[in-house]
Amino acid sequence: MYKQILERLLRGILVGIILVLSYFTLKLSINYIFPFIVAFFLAAILNPFVTSIEAKWRIPRSLATLIVISTIFLICTGLLILIITEVIQGTTYLLERMPIYFTSLLEFVESILEDHIFPFYQSITSYFQSLDPSHQATIQENIEKFVTNLADNGTNFLQSSLLQIPEIVGFIPGLLTIFIVVWLATFMIINDWNNLTKKLINLLPKKILYFFIDFQQGVKKAFSGYLKAQLILILITAILILLGLMLLKVQHALTIALFAALVDLLPLVGTGIIFIPWILFTFITGNYSFSIAICVLYMIVIITRQVIEPKILATSIGINPLISLIILFITIQVWGIIGVIAAPFILIIAYVLFQSGIFLKLFHFIKG
């Protein structure tokens, strides 16, 4: 009895050590291998299309691979050019209207100064002059300290911001290098897919090989479902914003809707990066009715997305919304903002591993 318990305990410790070592190995090497992981996933998704073109058109596999990758690159480039063109047109319109907005803002600030700030300053000044000289000196000293601290903090913030500019600029070549490496690796993996799979078949045991095949198919299915869900959510967001802006008779509504749909992919901020400054600006400039209108539109977009997102993700991927929420919470607690980006991928991998029965197999291994 004790021997059986000891064997289970040792097997459990062995599994735990392997998992911990795998985690730290992945953590230390992820910065170096993630372009090839992305390339592998892209190759797994694109390989069926390459194989189909190779068979139907009877052309070399390298040419079929080049056609598929070039087509996707051209489509992405075309969409990017379309979006940039729309954004430039919208920005040009905004720059033309900027003097009017700036004049309205100055008039609003002037009215605030005349109606509230100056009377308040005069009352404070009269009260200050009625105090004892010692109290006046103390108050003046505290104000000077506050202003000095504020200036120091502002200077430090500006200096740190300026020092980050070279880092941001320096990040661009690295990003371009990663982009090139990903596409080159994708091309090589797809082009040599048959040889790689044959080598894996000969190298790996059948059980591990079947697991990898099931895992690949599961990831492909779940990842495509996730992309489908995100496209549906972005489309719904864009349609809601476009219809709302058209009802409000906002010019360049399509440009704003497209840009809002793009930033909707950003974690946490989403469309708020557009609507919140817009709402504040229209409120400050005194356009209260329009400010309330776009605020209502923003709330409709947020509520609609929060209501339908768990359902769409659950339908597209097959994951319970509660499990999605739990994994999202854990990843945020562990990795912070990066956890929001990583959560969908961890969710997909965890779901595929669960569907493959790996956790049940580990349990049976520990149990003996």
N, C-alpha and C positions, 0 to 999 in steps of 0.2 A: 504493500500500500504506500509506504513512505518512498520506496524506490520509484513508483509510478508518478507520485507528486513531484519528486525531485527531477525526474526526466522532463515533465511538463514545464517545470520552472526553468530548467536549463534551455529548453527549446524556446520558451517565451523570451528569455534574456537574449538568446542568439538572434531572434527576429528583431527585438528592440535595438540591439547593437547594429544590425545591418541597416535598419531604417534610419537610425541616427547618423551613421557614417554616410549613407546615401544622401541625407539631407545636407550635411556639411560639405560633402563633395560637390553637390549641385550648387550650393550657395557660393562656394569659392570659385567654381568654374563657369558659372552662368554668364558672366560678362564676356567670356571668350568663346563660348559655344552657342549662345543664343541665336546668332545669325544662321548657323547651320541647322538649328532646331526649326527656325522659321522656314528655312529653305526646304527642309524635309516635309513639313506640313503642306507647303505650297506644292511641292512635287507630288505628294500623295493625292492632292485635290486635282491637279492638272494632268496627271498621268493618264486617266481614262480618255480625256479629250485627245491627247497626243496619240495614244494607241488607236483610237477610232480614225483619226485623220491618216495615220500611217497605213492602216488596212484599206480604207476606202480609196484613197488617192494613189496608193502604191508608190510612196516616196520614201526616201531614207528617214530613219527616225530622228536624226539630228536636224533635218530640214523641218519635219513636223513639229519638233520641239521649238525650233526657232520661230515658226509661224504662230504657234499658240502663245508663246511668251511675248512676241512682238505685238500680236493683236491685243493682248491684255494691256501692255504698256501704252499702246496708242489710244486705247479706250480711256485709260486713266489720265493720260496726258490731255486728251480732248475734253474730258470732264473738268479737269483742272483749269484749262484755258477758258472754258465756258464760265466757270465760277469766278475766275479772276476778272474776266471781262465784265460780268455783272457787278462785281464788287467795285471795279473802277468806275463804271457808270454811276452807281449809287454814291460813291465817294465824291465824284465830280458834282453831282446834284447837291450833295450835302455842303460842299465847299461853296457852291453858288449861293446857297441859302444861309451860310454861316454868318455873314454880316447882319442879316435880319435877326437871327437868333441871338447874336452877341449884343445887338442894340436892345433887344427885349430883356436880356439878362441884366444889362447895365441899368435900364430903367427900373427893373424890379429891385436891384440892389440899392439904387438911389432912394427909392421909396421906403425901403426897410431902414436905411440910414436916417432919413429925415423923420420918419414916423416913430421909430423905436430906439435906435442906437443913440442918436444925439440927445434926445430928452433924458434917456437913462444915464448917459455920460454926464450931463449937466447936474442931474440930481446926485450922482455919486461924487462929483467934484465939490458941490456945495456941502455935502455931508463930510467929506474929507477935510475941508477947510475949517469945519467947526470942531474938529478933534484937537486934542492936546498935541503940542509939537513932538513929544516922545512917541505917541501913537502914530503920528504921521510918518516919523522916521522909520518905525518898525514896519509899517505897511509898505513904504517905499522900498525898504531893503528886501522884503519878501518878494515884491514884484520884480525887482532887478534880478534876484536869484532865479525866479521862475523864467524870466525872459532869457537869461544866460543859459539855463539848462535846456530850454526849448531850442535855442540857437545851436548849442552843442549837439543835441540829438539830431536836429535837422542836418547839420553839417556831416555828422557821422553816417547818417542814412544816405545822403547824396554821395559821399565818398565810397561807401560799400556798393551802392548801385553802379557807380562809374567803374569800379574795379571788376564788377561782374560782366560788364560789356565785352571785354576781351575773351572771357570764358565762353560767353554765348556765341561770339563770332568764331572762336576756335572750335566750337562744337559742330559747326556746319560741315567742315571737311570730314570730320569723323562720321557724321551722319551720312554723308555722301559715300564714304568708303563702305560703311555697313550696307547701304542700299545696293551698291555694286556687287559686294561679296554675296549678298543674299540671292541676287538674280543669277550670278555666275554659278553659285552652288546649286541653285534650283535647276538651271540648265543641265549641269553635269549629272545631277542625280536622276533627272527624268531621262536624259539621253542614255544613261547606263543602268536604267531601272531593272531591266531583265537580268543583266549580269549580277547586279547587287542582290536581287532576290534569290538567284540560283546559289550564290555563295552563302547567303544566310540559311537557305534550305539545307545545304551540305554541312554547314558549320554548327547550327543550333540543334539541340534535341527536339523531337517532335512536339512534346508538350509545350516547351517554351516557344517554339515556332508558331503553333496554333494560337498561343496566347497573344503573340505579337500581331498575328493576322487579325484576330478578333479585336485587339486593341486599336489597330489602325483603322479598321472599318467603323468601329464605334466612335473614335475621335472624329473621323471624317463626317459621319452622320450627325453627331452632336454639334460639331463646329459649323457645318452648313446650316443646321437648324438655328444656331445662335446668330449667324450672319443674317439669316432670313428674318429672325425676330427683330434684330436691330434695324434692318431696312424697313420693316413694317412700321416700327415705332418712329423712325425718322420721317417716313412718308406721312404718317398721321400728324406728326408735329408740324411738318411743312404745310400740309393742307389746312390745318386749323389756323395757323398764323397767317397764311395767305388769304383765307376767307375773312378772318377778322380784320386784317389791314385793308382789304378791299371794301368791306362794309364801312370802315372808318375813312375811306377815300384817301389813303396814304399813297403818295407817289412812290414808284419803284417798289411796290409791294412784293413782287416776285424776287427781286434781289435780296430784300430783307429776309424773306421766307427761306430762300436757299441758304443764305449765310447762317440763319438761326438753326436750320436743319443740320448744318455741318458742325456748329459749335455744340449742338445737342449731344454729340459724341463725347465731349469733355466731361470727365467725372466731376461730380458735385456741383460745379457751376452751371454747365449746360447753357440753356437759352437765357439764363439770368445775366450772363455777361453782356447781353444786348439790352434786355428789357429793364434791368434795374437802373443803369445810368440814364436810359431814355426816360423812365418814369420820373426820376429825380430831377432831370433837366427840365422837363415840361412842367413839373410842379413848381420849381424855383422860378421859372419864367412866367408863371401866373396862368398857364394854360391848364386850369384844373379839370375841366371836362374831358379833355383829351388824355390827361394823365390818369384819371380814373378809368377811362375806357381801355387804355393799353394795360393798366394794372389788372383789370378784370380779365382781359385776354390772356395775360401771363398766368393768372391763377387757373384759368380754364385749361391751359396747356399743361401746367404742372399736375393738376388733379387728374386730368385724363391720362397722362403718362403713368402716374403712380398707380392708378387703378388698373390699367390694362397691361402694364409691363410684366408683373408676375404671371398673369394668365397667359400672355403670349409666349413668354420664356418657357413656362411649364408645358404648353402645347407643342412648341417647336422642338424643344430638347427632350421633354419627357421628365422634367425634374419638378418635384413638389416645391411650391413657392416658399414654404416655411424652411425647407432645406437651403434654398437659395439665400434667404435672409440670414440664416445661421452662418453659412460660409462667408457671406459678405461681411458680417459683423466680426468674425474671427480674423479675417484677412486685414480688416481696417485696424483692429487692435494690435496685430502683429507687425504690419508693415506701414500703417498710416495711409496716406493718400495713394501710394503705390499699390496698396492692397485693393483699392477700388478698381484699378486697371487690371490687376492680376486675378481678381475674384472670378470673372467669367471663365478664364482658362483653367483655374484650379477646380471650379465647379464642373467643367466638362470632363477633365481628367478623373476627378473623383467619381463622377457618375459612370464613366466608362469602366473604371476599375471595379466599381460595385456591380455593374451589369456583367462583367466578365467572371465574377465569382471569386476574385483574388482574395478578398477579405475572408470569405467562407473557407477557402482552401488554407489560408494561413491559420485560421481557427482550428481546422481539423488537423493541421500539421502540429500545432502546439498541443492539442488534445491527445494526439497520437492515435 
